[in-house]
Amino acid sequence: MTPNTPRNTDELYRALAANDERPYGRTRTLTAEELVDVAERFEEPAPLVDALFELQEAYTYGSEPRKSPVVFARLLNLFDEQPDVFDERRRHTLFWRFKWVANALLVLPEVPLTGVRQWLTEMRDRYEKAGLDLQPYYGQAYQLAAHTGEGADLAYELWASRTRSRLSDCEACEICEQARYHLAAGDDGRALEVWEPVLKGKASCQEEPARSVSYALLPLVRSGHTDRARELHLSGYRICRRNPSMAGEVGRHLEFCALTGNESRGLELLAENRNLFAEVDSPLDLLQFLTGVEVLLRRVEALGHGGLPAAGYAGRSWTVAELRAEVGERADELAARFDARNGTPAHTDRRRARLDRAPLVDALELTLRTRGLDEVAPAAAPAAPAPAALPDTPAELVLRARELDQQGHPEAREYWARLRALVAAGDYTHPDDPAVGPLARLRADLLGDEADRANERDAFAEATALYEEAAGLYEDAGEPGAATEARASALLTAAENAASGTGGAEGAEGDGEDGEDGGPGAKAAALTAAHASMVRLHEEASGLAPYQEARLLRLRATALGMRLQASGSGEHVEPVLAETELLHAFATRHDLPTQISGALMLRATTHALAGDLPAAVAVLDGHVGRLREHGPAWHLPRTLALRGRMRLGLGDVEEARESLAEALRLTADWPGDQSGTARIHADLAEVVLRLGRPDEALRHLTRSAELEMREGRRFDAYCTYSGAAGLCLDLGRFEDCIALLDSLLAEPDIAAGEVDDRLVAQLRLTRARALYAGEDLKAATEEFLALAAESAGWDDDPGSHVMIAAETAVALAESGEADRAREAVDQALAAHALAPRYERISGCLRELARLRVQQQGEDGLPGALDLLADAGRVADEARAAGFEAQDRPLDTALAYEYGRVHAHAGAYEESLAALERAAALAGEPAAEGDEVEEWAECVRLAAAVEGIYLERTDAALARLGAAVTRLTALGRAEDAEPLTSLAARLRDEE
């Protein structure tokens, strides 16, 4: 006997209650088995009966149908031997679970059909002997007929025509069976009509509405209700995912994805449910799951992606094609076993019908993260374009690549990629052509292109090394001008790396102050030194072509521009403009359009950094006109995008939108990573949000994030997606928010703990808030508790722990766990002492007080007053610290809450006094200001307490009349409406 083993029946019942709170699965089942062993040691038979009930439930909902009938046989024997042990509750449970056994026998093909029918006969005989209505028996007889495909119409009429009884399946389950009958008959409309109460949430149970939703998805799409199908898919899938007892439902969601153009989401959901391949013990559920999996995999394979990886049986890696073959073989065998048992081809025919279904729509956007199969393929090196689109010979490729590179043309990337693939091949022969030069020069060109890519993703140390290696090869190849340019580029990236304080690790950002690693002073100093070295390098250089000299000048100006950005110092403005003018004059003299454009962009950004946005916009307006006339055309998207950002800074929102929208249209003509498409989408999101178009903003944000993912900037992508999830939550699109975050949290690098833990915590916190707002209180509380436990160890950020612990406390209180809520808020208060969050902690304490009396009535008043006393101390601290709340003043909100709490507890005189104090604290109403709303609400609740509960109607009406007169005189008629409405109600009740 272990220390936790129950030693008496009281402890046993506490253990049974605790086990009942666990999710279904092996842990709950094993515990239930142990508790049965414990119950057998006691002399009392009742605890054993209850333990066996718990064990049968664990087997039933834990998808172990073979064991459920065995446990029930023990219960039935106990009932026959000691019927007095079975009080009304236990007797009802026993007869209810005859249906569970019937279902368990039905899903096991090894149980002969005669055995299933014998059990139904046993059920009927037992019900008749006990004087129970037979409607539940006829319901089971219909399910057997529907399962075998024989006599279903008659069996349905015998069942559906009977009145429901106490032992009938729950209303939601019966509705599902009735709707499935019409669905099997091909009547989608009738099926959906029957399903409506369940789909709307008016009828539910342990398995519903998730079960009904999974069946209703395809008929909804066939009937044109695609938005409804999308909504139900998101909410329904979340309930059944990873649940072995709902494997069939998961399979139908996978099928839905496959038939609506969401194959990539289907593969994602398959990966999330990989456990079902091993954990589903019900052959029928497994057959339904595997058939749904096969529908998905066949569709992916038909689209030409059979080689994609797919999550399948453990122990090996699978491609889509391999897993499809394996799943198909196993599912065929299962269907054949059922048909052999039943003597009908029903299961093979139904399976074939599912596999033969054609897609219902080309593409139904199910989630905010819609991706094609090409986008979920494993990351690989950028594919080189088809050789037919490029010059035929290596010599022509090299010469054209260099020509495009000198122009700064984005298509140069394609040529370098093709050349990189050719050089890497074992049979590459370098052209013997003086115009091409030696292989060392080409290798240097390729290293320079790699360095540019590394620089774009902020991999500064990598870029520096590549530039320096390229410089050495250029020297060897007799190209001193190119070597000089490469060394100058290395100087700039080295300065960025040193100033970032990464110490060689890519992507991190320092947080030091001036003079420390990563601080603005250190960054400015590093860039100053880099610029001085570039100038010396330029002065000592020889053999520079005009385009190379222009690039040197641009690097010099860029270094000073970055210094200005880092320091924000006005004394750094003129040096940037001076260098920019040198670049502009040189590029104009030598007719270098790309560098002229670069100079004008630097000039505009310098004006913007100096705080002169009108000057920046004027430069960009002229520059856009020049680009339209003279080019280079590929600079237009970035220039228009920058002008859009500047216009937004000036408050010209509509003009900003026009510039950004045009920039986005033009990016289609050029490679996305060259045109800054992801940034343009992000900027457009901000603009259209200001224009009051949040749904459009959401689309831009998610597109921006997915582009960042494709470009390998995963951290940036997660940040952008975090913003999108937050906006989704603000819009009340809770299921969209949860689905998006579930998808992100399943990403391999997040699952492996390779992503910044605070960013992941933010994603999880938003998900918890969405679950809470969507009224999935249990799941929300679990996530809040996990986050609170983690954030308790954030010694460097106690303020975040205040926020998380406070939200956890409210979720616990909503769940009725007042004591645990008190513990959580005490943790929040302890962290608040280290990093004050006055408004957050005060709001939490007030909400806990309200919930306590709302749930417990007068008995909850002492605990509620303790919480409000804590809130009073927080308000005192805030006042002493000079803190001003952004929302309601803390003292006013606290007095109002005292009023509400006392009202809930029935202490109406105390409530009225507190509300009058709150109105006084809110101050005299004025024509302007939000304080009027606060004052009017205090008056309204005070009048309600006075007139309704204290029955002093005349005094309440006088209070309301004076307030309405005052508000009307101030022109605040809208604020007076609730008071007028209450006054009318009080008069009606007199």
MOFENUR-V454479 format. One record per residue. N is the residue number from 1. RES is the residue in one letter. PSI is psi in radians with two decimals (NA if undefined). OMEGA is omega in whole degrees, -180 to 180 (none if undefined). Layout:
n;res;psi;omega
N;RES;PSI;OMEGA
N;RES;PSI;OMEGA
This chain:
n;res;psi;omega
1;M;2.19;180
2;T;2.87;-180
3;P;-0.44;-178
4;N;-0.01;-180
5;T;2.25;179
6;P;2.34;-178
7;R;-0.19;177
8;N;3.06;-175
9;T;-0.56;178
10;D;-0.79;179
11;E;-0.60;178
12;L;-0.79;-179
13;Y;-0.60;176
14;R;-0.69;178
15;A;-0.68;177
16;L;-0.72;179
17;A;-0.72;179
18;A;-0.69;180
19;N;-0.56;180
20;D;-0.37;179
21;E;-0.26;-177
22;R;2.64;174
23;P;2.68;179
24;Y;2.45;-178
25;G;-3.01;-173
26;R;-0.67;-179
27;T;-0.81;-180
28;R;-0.70;-178
29;T;-0.80;180
30;L;-0.71;178
31;T;-0.73;179
32;A;-0.69;178
33;E;-0.74;179
34;E;-0.66;-179
35;L;-0.53;173
36;V;-0.77;178
37;D;-0.71;179
38;V;-0.76;-176
39;A;-0.54;-180
40;E;-0.33;-178
41;R;-0.30;-179
42;F;2.64;-179
43;E;-0.48;-177
44;E;2.26;180
45;P;-0.45;-175
46;A;-0.82;178
47;P;-0.61;178
48;L;-0.73;177
49;V;-0.80;-178
50;D;-0.64;178
51;A;-0.67;177
52;L;-0.65;175
53;F;-0.78;180
54;E;-0.70;-179
55;L;-0.72;179
56;Q;-0.66;178
57;E;-0.71;179
58;A;-0.73;178
59;Y;-0.73;-176
60;T;-0.88;-177
61;Y;-0.09;174
62;G;0.21;177
63;S;0.87;173
64;E;1.20;-172
65;P;-0.39;-179
66;R;-0.50;-175
67;K;-0.40;-177
68;S;-0.82;-180
69;P;-0.56;-180
70;V;-0.78;179
71;V;-0.72;-178
72;F;-0.58;178
73;A;-0.69;176
74;R;-0.75;179
75;L;-0.73;-179
76;L;-0.66;177
77;N;-0.74;178
78;L;-0.67;178
79;F;-0.73;180
80;D;-0.65;-176
81;E;-0.66;-176
82;Q;1.19;-176
83;P;-0.46;-178
84;D;-0.36;179
85;V;-0.44;-175
86;F;1.68;175
87;D;-3.03;-175
88;E;-0.72;-180
89;R;-0.84;-177
90;R;-0.63;180
91;R;-0.77;178
92;H;-0.78;-180
93;T;-0.75;-179
94;L;-0.87;-177
95;F;-0.54;176
96;W;-0.69;-171
97;R;0.00;168
98;F;-0.64;-179
99;K;-0.63;178
100;W;-0.74;-180
101;V;-0.71;178
102;A;-0.76;178
103;N;-0.71;-179
104;A;-0.76;-180
105;L;-0.60;-177
106;L;-0.60;-174
107;V;0.05;-178
108;L;1.86;-177
109;P;-0.33;179
110;E;-0.25;176
111;V;2.08;-178
112;P;2.66;180
113;L;-0.57;177
114;T;-0.62;179
115;G;-0.68;178
116;V;-0.77;-179
117;R;-0.63;177
118;Q;-0.66;179
119;W;-0.69;178
120;L;-0.63;176
121;T;-0.72;177
122;E;-0.74;180
123;M;-0.79;-179
124;R;-0.79;-179
125;D;-0.75;-179
126;R;-0.74;180
127;Y;-0.77;-179
128;E;-0.73;-179
129;K;-0.60;-179
130;A;0.00;180
131;G;0.53;-177
132;L;2.64;179
133;D;2.57;-174
134;L;0.08;-180
135;Q;-0.72;177
136;P;-0.64;178
137;Y;-0.79;-179
138;Y;-0.51;175
139;G;-0.72;178
140;Q;-0.64;177
141;A;-0.67;177
142;Y;-0.75;-179
143;Q;-0.62;176
144;L;-0.77;-180
145;A;-0.73;178
146;A;-0.62;-180
147;H;-0.76;-178
148;T;-0.36;-178
149;G;0.25;-180
150;E;2.20;175
151;G;0.42;-175
152;A;-0.63;-177
153;D;-0.82;-180
154;L;-0.77;-180
155;A;-0.62;179
156;Y;-0.78;-179
157;E;-0.70;179
158;L;-0.55;179
159;W;-0.96;-171
160;A;-0.38;-179
161;S;-0.14;-179
162;R;2.64;179
163;T;2.45;178
164;R;2.62;179
165;S;-3.14;-177
166;R;-0.51;-177
167;L;0.15;175
168;S;2.69;171
169;D;2.73;-179
170;C;2.75;-175
171;E;-0.71;-178
172;A;-0.73;180
173;C;-0.71;179
174;E;-0.68;176
175;I;-0.74;180
176;C;-0.77;179
177;E;-0.70;179
178;Q;-0.75;-180
179;A;-0.69;179
180;R;-0.56;176
181;Y;-0.82;179
182;H;-0.59;178
183;L;-0.76;179
184;A;-0.50;178
185;A;-0.03;178
186;G;0.23;-178
187;D;1.42;-180
188;D;-0.74;-176
189;G;-0.80;179
190;R;-0.71;180
191;A;-0.78;-179
192;L;-0.61;177
193;E;-0.77;179
194;V;-0.65;-176
195;W;-0.30;-168
196;E;-0.80;-180
197;P;-0.62;-180
198;V;-0.77;-178
199;L;-0.46;178
200;K;-0.03;178
201;G;0.19;-179
202;K;-0.32;176
203;A;2.28;-177
204;S;2.92;177
205;C;-2.81;-179
206;Q;-0.72;-175
207;E;-0.21;-177
208;E;2.53;13
209;P;0.09;-174
210;A;-0.70;-179
211;R;-0.84;-180
212;S;-0.73;-180
213;V;-0.77;-176
214;S;-0.61;178
215;Y;-0.53;-173
216;A;-0.25;-173
217;L;-0.91;-177
218;L;-0.77;175
219;P;-0.60;177
220;L;-0.78;179
221;V;-0.77;180
222;R;-0.50;-180
223;S;0.04;178
224;G;0.08;-178
225;H;1.07;-173
226;T;-0.65;179
227;D;-0.68;179
228;R;-0.73;179
229;A;-0.75;179
230;R;-0.84;-178
231;E;-0.78;-178
232;L;-0.56;176
233;H;-0.80;-177
234;L;-0.81;-178
235;S;-0.68;-177
236;G;-0.71;-179
237;Y;-0.71;-176
238;R;-0.53;-178
239;I;-0.60;-172
240;C;-0.15;-174
241;R;2.47;177
242;R;0.15;-176
243;N;1.95;-177
244;P;-0.56;-179
245;S;-0.10;177
246;M;0.58;-179
247;A;-0.66;179
248;G;-0.69;178
249;E;-0.74;177
250;V;-0.76;179
251;G;-0.68;179
252;R;-0.55;174
253;H;-0.66;176
254;L;-0.72;178
255;E;-0.73;178
256;F;-0.76;177
257;C;-0.76;-176
258;A;-0.58;-174
259;L;0.06;179
260;T;0.36;178
261;G;0.39;-178
262;N;0.80;-177
263;E;-0.67;-179
264;S;-0.68;175
265;R;-0.67;178
266;G;-0.77;178
267;L;-0.64;178
268;E;-0.76;180
269;L;-0.60;177
270;L;-0.76;179
271;A;-0.67;-179
272;E;-0.43;-177
273;N;0.44;-179
274;R;-0.51;-180
275;N;-0.45;-175
276;L;-0.44;179
277;F;-0.54;-176
278;A;-0.40;-168
279;E;-0.10;-177
280;V;2.03;-177
281;D;-0.21;179
282;S;2.00;-180
283;P;-0.64;-180
284;L;-0.77;176
285;D;-0.69;180
286;L;-0.71;178
287;L;-0.78;-180
288;Q;-0.67;178
289;F;-0.87;-177
290;L;-0.62;178
291;T;-0.73;175
292;G;-0.71;177
293;V;-0.75;-178
294;E;-0.66;176
295;V;-0.79;180
296;L;-0.88;-175
297;L;-0.64;177
298;R;-0.68;180
299;R;-0.79;179
300;V;-0.74;-180
301;E;-0.69;180
302;A;-0.46;179
303;L;0.11;175
304;G;0.35;-177
305;H;0.63;-180
306;G;-0.32;180
307;G;-0.07;178
308;L;2.59;174
309;P;2.57;179
310;A;2.53;179
311;A;2.07;-178
312;G;-2.58;-179
313;Y;2.47;-177
314;A;2.73;175
315;G;-0.17;178
316;R;2.90;176
317;S;2.55;-177
318;W;2.54;164
319;T;2.91;178
320;V;-0.80;-177
321;A;-0.74;-179
322;E;-0.78;-179
323;L;-0.65;178
324;R;-0.76;180
325;A;-0.74;-179
326;E;-0.81;-180
327;V;-0.74;-179
328;G;-0.74;180
329;E;-0.77;-178
330;R;-0.71;-180
331;A;-0.68;176
332;D;-0.73;-179
333;E;-0.71;179
334;L;-0.80;180
335;A;-0.71;180
336;A;-0.66;179
337;R;-0.76;178
338;F;-0.75;-179
339;D;-0.64;177
340;A;-0.71;179
341;R;-0.73;-173
342;N;-0.33;-178
343;G;0.38;177
344;T;2.78;177
345;P;0.36;-170
346;A;-0.81;-174
347;H;-0.64;175
348;T;-0.72;180
349;D;-0.75;180
350;R;-0.70;178
351;R;-0.78;-180
352;R;-0.67;179
353;A;-0.70;178
354;R;-0.75;-178
355;L;-0.45;-177
356;D;-0.04;-179
357;R;2.40;176
358;A;2.72;176
359;P;2.49;-177
360;L;-0.61;178
361;V;2.74;179
362;D;-0.80;-178
363;A;2.08;174
364;L;2.03;-177
365;E;1.87;-176
366;L;-0.67;-176
367;T;3.00;177
368;L;-0.14;-179
369;R;1.16;-177
370;T;2.13;-179
371;R;2.60;175
372;G;2.96;-179
373;L;-0.54;178
374;D;-0.53;-176
375;E;-0.25;179
376;V;0.03;176
377;A;2.66;180
378;P;2.49;180
379;A;2.39;180
380;A;2.97;177
381;A;2.54;-180
382;P;2.27;-178
383;A;2.40;176
384;A;2.55;179
385;P;2.82;-180
386;A;2.39;-178
387;P;-0.53;-177
388;A;-0.41;-178
389;A;-0.12;-176
390;L;2.93;177
391;P;2.66;-173
392;D;-0.61;-173
393;T;2.65;176
394;P;-0.67;-179
395;A;-0.79;179
396;E;-0.67;178
397;L;-0.82;-178
398;V;-0.83;-176
399;L;-0.71;180
400;R;-0.67;179
401;A;-0.78;-180
402;R;-0.67;179
403;E;-0.82;179
404;L;-0.65;-180
405;D;-0.71;178
406;Q;-0.57;179
407;Q;-0.22;-174
408;G;0.40;-177
409;H;2.32;-177
410;P;-0.41;-180
411;E;-0.18;177
412;A;-0.55;-179
413;R;-0.70;-179
414;E;-0.71;-179
415;Y;-0.77;179
416;W;-0.66;179
417;A;-0.74;179
418;R;-0.74;179
419;L;-0.66;179
420;R;-0.71;178
421;A;-0.69;180
422;L;-0.80;-177
423;V;-0.61;-179
424;A;-0.37;-179
425;A;2.57;-176
426;G;-0.36;-175
427;D;0.30;-178
428;Y;2.33;175
429;T;2.10;-177
430;H;2.41;-179
431;P;2.40;174
432;D;1.34;-173
433;D;2.08;-180
434;P;-0.57;-179
435;A;-0.53;180
436;V;-0.65;-179
437;G;-3.13;-176
438;P;2.90;179
439;L;-0.57;180
440;A;-0.66;-180
441;R;-0.74;179
442;L;-0.72;178
443;R;-0.66;177
444;A;-0.73;177
445;D;-0.79;-178
446;L;-0.67;176
447;L;-0.70;178
448;G;-0.69;177
449;D;-0.73;177
450;E;-0.70;180
451;A;-0.71;178
452;D;-0.73;-180
453;R;-0.74;179
454;A;-0.71;180
455;N;-0.69;-178
456;E;-0.49;178
457;R;0.32;175
458;D;0.40;175
459;A;1.27;-168
460;F;-0.70;-180
461;A;-0.76;179
462;E;-0.77;-179
463;A;-0.74;-180
464;T;-0.82;-179
465;A;-0.72;-179
466;L;-0.75;178
467;Y;-0.75;-178
468;E;-0.69;177
469;E;-0.70;179
470;A;-0.71;180
471;A;-0.74;179
472;G;-0.73;179
473;L;-0.65;177
474;Y;-0.71;177
475;E;-0.79;180
476;D;-0.57;-177
477;A;0.02;-180
478;G;0.62;-180
479;E;1.30;-176
480;P;-0.59;180
481;G;-0.78;178
482;A;-0.64;179
483;A;-0.73;179
484;T;-0.78;-180
485;E;-0.75;-180
486;A;-0.70;180
487;R;-0.65;177
488;A;-0.70;177
489;S;-0.69;178
490;A;-0.65;178
491;L;-0.73;-178
492;L;-0.80;-179
493;T;-0.57;177
494;A;-0.68;178
495;A;-0.73;178
496;E;-0.70;-179
497;N;-0.78;-180
498;A;-0.71;-177
499;A;-0.42;-179
500;S;-0.27;179
501;G;0.43;-177
502;T;-0.38;-176
503;G;0.46;178
504;G;-0.26;178
505;A;2.26;-174
506;E;2.55;167
507;G;-0.28;-179
508;A;2.73;178
509;E;2.30;177
510;G;2.84;179
511;D;0.43;-178
512;G;2.90;176
513;E;-3.05;180
514;D;2.34;177
515;G;-0.20;177
516;E;2.84;178
517;D;2.25;176
518;G;-0.21;180
519;G;2.83;-179
520;P;-0.64;178
521;G;-0.75;179
522;A;-0.70;-179
523;K;-0.74;178
524;A;-0.71;180
525;A;-0.74;180
526;A;-0.69;-179
527;L;-0.58;175
528;T;-0.81;179
529;A;-0.70;180
530;A;-0.72;-180
531;H;-0.75;179
532;A;-0.71;179
533;S;-0.64;178
534;M;-0.73;180
535;V;-0.80;178
536;R;-0.75;179
537;L;-0.71;-180
538;H;-0.78;-178
539;E;-0.57;-177
540;E;-0.13;-174
541;A;2.68;174
542;S;2.77;176
543;G;0.47;180
544;L;2.24;170
545;A;2.75;-180
546;P;-0.73;-178
547;Y;-0.54;179
548;Q;-0.71;178
549;E;-0.69;178
550;A;-0.67;179
551;R;-0.65;176
552;L;-0.79;179
553;L;-0.66;-180
554;R;-0.67;176
555;L;-0.70;178
556;R;-0.82;-180
557;A;-0.65;179
558;T;-0.74;179
559;A;-0.74;180
560;L;-0.61;176
561;G;-0.70;178
562;M;-0.60;176
563;R;-0.75;178
564;L;-0.74;180
565;Q;-0.68;-179
566;A;-0.73;-173
567;S;-0.59;-175
568;G;0.26;-176
569;S;2.33;178
570;G;-0.49;-179
571;E;-0.21;180
572;H;0.00;-178
573;V;-0.93;-174
574;E;-0.70;178
575;P;-0.64;178
576;V;-0.81;-179
577;L;-0.64;179
578;A;-0.81;178
579;E;-0.66;-180
580;T;-0.68;178
581;E;-0.69;176
582;L;-0.81;-180
583;L;-0.81;-177
584;H;-0.78;-179
585;A;-0.77;-179
586;F;-0.79;-178
587;A;-0.63;178
588;T;-0.74;-179
589;R;-0.60;-177
590;H;0.18;177
591;D;1.09;178
592;L;1.53;-172
593;P;-0.69;-178
594;T;-0.73;-178
595;Q;-0.52;172
596;I;-0.79;179
597;S;-0.75;179
598;G;-0.69;180
599;A;-0.75;-180
600;L;-0.64;177
601;M;-0.72;177
602;L;-0.69;179
603;R;-0.79;-179
604;A;-0.80;-178
605;T;-0.56;178
606;T;-0.76;176
607;H;-0.72;-179
608;A;-0.76;179
609;L;-0.50;179
610;A;-0.05;178
611;G;0.15;-179
612;D;1.31;-178
613;L;-0.67;178
614;P;-0.71;178
615;A;-0.69;179
616;A;-0.77;-179
617;V;-0.68;179
618;A;-0.75;178
619;V;-0.78;-177
620;L;-0.63;177
621;D;-0.82;178
622;G;-0.65;-178
623;H;-0.70;178
624;V;-0.76;178
625;G;-0.73;-180
626;R;-0.73;179
627;L;-0.67;179
628;R;-0.60;-176
629;E;-0.74;-172
630;H;-0.26;-178
631;G;-3.05;1
632;P;2.38;-173
633;A;-0.53;-177
634;W;-0.16;175
635;H;-0.21;-177
636;L;-0.80;-178
637;P;-0.83;-179
638;R;-0.66;-179
639;T;-0.79;178
640;L;-0.67;180
641;A;-0.74;179
642;L;-0.71;178
643;R;-0.66;178
644;G;-0.73;179
645;R;-0.72;178
646;M;-0.74;178
647;R;-0.67;178
648;L;-0.70;178
649;G;-0.51;178
650;L;-0.07;-180
651;G;0.11;179
652;D;1.30;-169
653;V;-0.78;-178
654;E;-0.71;178
655;E;-0.62;175
656;A;-0.75;179
657;R;-0.74;-179
658;E;-0.76;180
659;S;-0.80;-178
660;L;-0.66;179
661;A;-0.70;177
662;E;-0.71;178
663;A;-0.74;-179
664;L;-0.70;178
665;R;-0.72;-176
666;L;-0.37;180
667;T;-0.38;180
668;A;-0.37;-179
669;D;-0.17;-174
670;W;2.72;179
671;P;2.37;-174
672;G;-0.71;-176
673;D;-0.24;177
674;Q;-0.39;-175
675;S;-0.04;179
676;G;0.65;-174
677;T;-0.71;-179
678;A;-0.75;180
679;R;-0.65;-180
680;I;-0.74;177
681;H;-0.74;-180
682;A;-0.73;179
683;D;-0.70;178
684;L;-0.60;178
685;A;-0.78;179
686;E;-0.70;-177
687;V;-0.88;-176
688;V;-0.43;174
689;L;-0.71;176
690;R;-0.47;179
691;L;0.09;177
692;G;0.52;180
693;R;1.22;-173
694;P;-0.60;-180
695;D;-0.68;176
696;E;-0.69;178
697;A;-0.69;180
698;L;-0.72;179
699;R;-0.73;179
700;H;-0.71;-180
701;L;-0.81;-178
702;T;-0.62;178
703;R;-0.71;178
704;S;-0.79;-178
705;A;-0.74;-178
706;E;-0.61;175
707;L;-0.70;177
708;E;-0.67;177
709;M;-0.77;-178
710;R;-0.49;179
711;E;0.03;177
712;G;0.10;180
713;R;1.24;-170
714;R;-0.70;179
715;F;-0.81;178
716;D;-0.70;-179
717;A;-0.75;180
718;Y;-0.66;177
719;C;-0.76;180
720;T;-0.75;178
721;Y;-0.61;177
722;S;-0.75;176
723;G;-0.70;178
724;A;-0.72;179
725;A;-0.70;178
726;G;-0.73;178
727;L;-0.71;178
728;C;-0.76;179
729;L;-0.76;179
730;D;-0.57;-178
731;L;-0.06;-179
732;G;0.24;179
733;R;1.23;-169
734;F;-0.78;-178
735;E;-0.65;175
736;D;-0.76;-180
737;C;-0.82;-178
738;I;-0.76;-179
739;A;-0.72;178
740;L;-0.82;-177
741;L;-0.63;176
742;D;-0.71;179
743;S;-0.76;-179
744;L;-0.76;-177
745;L;-0.28;177
746;A;-0.07;179
747;E;2.45;-174
748;P;-0.72;-177
749;D;-0.56;175
750;I;-0.79;-180
751;A;-0.54;-179
752;A;0.02;179
753;G;0.43;-177
754;E;-0.08;-178
755;V;2.56;-179
756;D;2.17;-173
757;D;-0.50;180
758;R;-0.63;177
759;L;-0.76;178
760;V;-0.69;178
761;A;-0.66;179
762;Q;-0.72;177
763;L;-0.77;-179
764;R;-0.62;179
765;L;-0.76;177
766;T;-0.68;178
767;R;-0.76;179
768;A;-0.71;179
769;R;-0.66;179
770;A;-0.71;176
771;L;-0.74;180
772;Y;-0.82;-180
773;A;-0.54;178
774;G;0.14;174
775;E;0.41;169
776;D;1.33;-169
777;L;-0.65;-178
778;K;-0.88;-179
779;A;-0.69;180
780;A;-0.77;-178
781;T;-0.71;178
782;E;-0.75;-179
783;E;-0.72;177
784;F;-0.76;-180
785;L;-0.75;179
786;A;-0.74;180
787;L;-0.67;179
788;A;-0.71;179
789;A;-0.72;180
790;E;-0.82;-175
791;S;-0.31;177
792;A;-0.40;179
793;G;0.10;180
794;W;1.36;-178
795;D;-0.45;-179
796;D;-0.07;-176
797;D;1.10;180
798;P;-0.42;180
799;G;-0.66;177
800;S;-0.62;178
801;H;-0.63;175
802;V;-0.87;-177
803;M;-0.84;-176
804;I;-0.78;-180
805;A;-0.63;179
806;A;-0.78;179
807;E;-0.60;176
808;T;-0.74;180
809;A;-0.75;-179
810;V;-0.73;179
811;A;-0.73;178
812;L;-0.72;179
813;A;-0.71;177
814;E;-0.57;180
815;S;-0.02;179
816;G;0.18;-179
817;E;1.30;-173
818;A;-0.70;-177
819;D;-0.76;179
820;R;-0.57;176
821;A;-0.68;178
822;R;-0.71;178
823;E;-0.74;-178
824;A;-0.71;-179
825;V;-0.50;174
826;D;-0.66;174
827;Q;-0.73;179
828;A;-0.70;179
829;L;-0.67;179
830;A;-0.72;178
831;A;-0.60;178
832;H;-0.57;178
833;A;-0.47;179
834;L;-0.60;-178
835;A;1.55;-172
836;P;2.34;173
837;R;1.26;-169
838;Y;-0.86;-175
839;E;-0.76;-178
840;R;-0.83;-175
841;I;-0.60;178
842;S;-0.77;179
843;G;-0.69;179
844;C;-0.85;-179
845;L;-0.73;179
846;R;-0.72;-180
847;E;-0.70;177
848;L;-0.69;179
849;A;-0.78;180
850;R;-0.80;-178
851;L;-0.63;-177
852;R;-0.84;-179
853;V;-0.52;178
854;Q;-0.65;-179
855;Q;-0.58;-173
856;Q;-0.15;-180
857;G;-2.47;-177
858;E;-0.58;-179
859;D;-0.41;-178
860;G;-0.05;-175
861;L;-0.79;-179
862;P;-0.80;180
863;G;-0.65;179
864;A;-0.70;179
865;L;-0.58;175
866;D;-0.74;179
867;L;-0.73;179
868;L;-0.53;175
869;A;-0.72;175
870;D;-0.72;179
871;A;-0.59;177
872;G;-0.71;179
873;R;-0.65;177
874;V;-0.72;179
875;A;-0.68;178
876;D;-0.76;178
877;E;-0.74;-179
878;A;-0.73;180
879;R;-0.73;-180
880;A;-0.55;-179
881;A;-0.03;-179
882;G;0.38;-178
883;F;2.39;175
884;E;2.16;-178
885;A;2.52;177
886;Q;-0.51;-179
887;D;-2.07;-179
888;R;2.51;173
889;P;2.41;-173
890;L;-0.68;-180
891;D;-0.74;180
892;T;-0.80;180
893;A;-0.65;-179
894;L;-0.78;179
895;A;-0.72;178
896;Y;-0.72;-179
897;E;-0.62;173
898;Y;-0.71;178
899;G;-0.80;-179
900;R;-0.77;-178
901;V;-0.81;180
902;H;-0.60;179
903;A;-0.79;178
904;H;-0.58;-178
905;A;-0.02;179
906;G;0.15;178
907;A;1.37;-167
908;Y;-0.63;178
909;E;-0.77;178
910;E;-0.64;178
911;S;-0.80;-178
912;L;-0.73;180
913;A;-0.72;-180
914;A;-0.68;-179
915;L;-0.62;176
916;E;-0.67;177
917;R;-0.68;179
918;A;-0.71;179
919;A;-0.67;178
920;A;-0.69;180
921;L;-0.56;179
922;A;-0.39;177
923;G;2.90;179
924;E;2.36;179
925;P;2.55;180
926;A;2.93;-178
927;A;-0.51;-180
928;E;2.73;174
929;G;2.61;-180
930;D;-0.21;-178
931;E;-0.45;-179
932;V;-0.74;-180
933;E;-0.74;180
934;E;-0.80;-179
935;W;-0.78;-178
936;A;-0.66;179
937;E;-0.68;177
938;C;-0.74;179
939;V;-0.76;-178
940;R;-0.86;-178
941;L;-0.66;177
942;A;-0.72;179
943;A;-0.64;179
944;A;-0.79;178
945;V;-0.78;-176
946;E;-0.77;-174
947;G;-0.67;-175
948;I;-0.87;-173
949;Y;-0.67;178
950;L;-0.12;176
951;E;0.58;175
952;R;1.25;-171
953;T;-0.77;-177
954;D;-0.76;-180
955;A;-0.69;-180
956;A;-0.73;180
957;L;-0.65;178
958;A;-0.73;179
959;R;-0.80;-179
960;L;-0.72;-178
961;G;-0.76;179
962;A;-0.69;-179
963;A;-0.74;180
964;V;-0.75;179
965;T;-0.79;-179
966;R;-0.79;-178
967;L;-0.70;179
968;T;-0.72;179
969;A;-0.50;179
970;L;-0.04;-178
971;G;0.41;-179
972;R;0.97;-176
973;A;-0.61;-179
974;E;-0.69;179
975;D;-0.39;-179
976;A;-0.30;-174
977;E;-0.81;179
978;P;-0.57;179
979;L;-0.73;178
980;T;-0.72;180
981;S;-0.73;179
982;L;-0.70;179
983;A;-0.72;179
984;A;-0.69;179
985;R;-0.75;-180
986;L;-0.67;179
987;R;-0.68;-180
988;D;-0.53;-176
989;E;-0.11;-179
990;E;NA;none
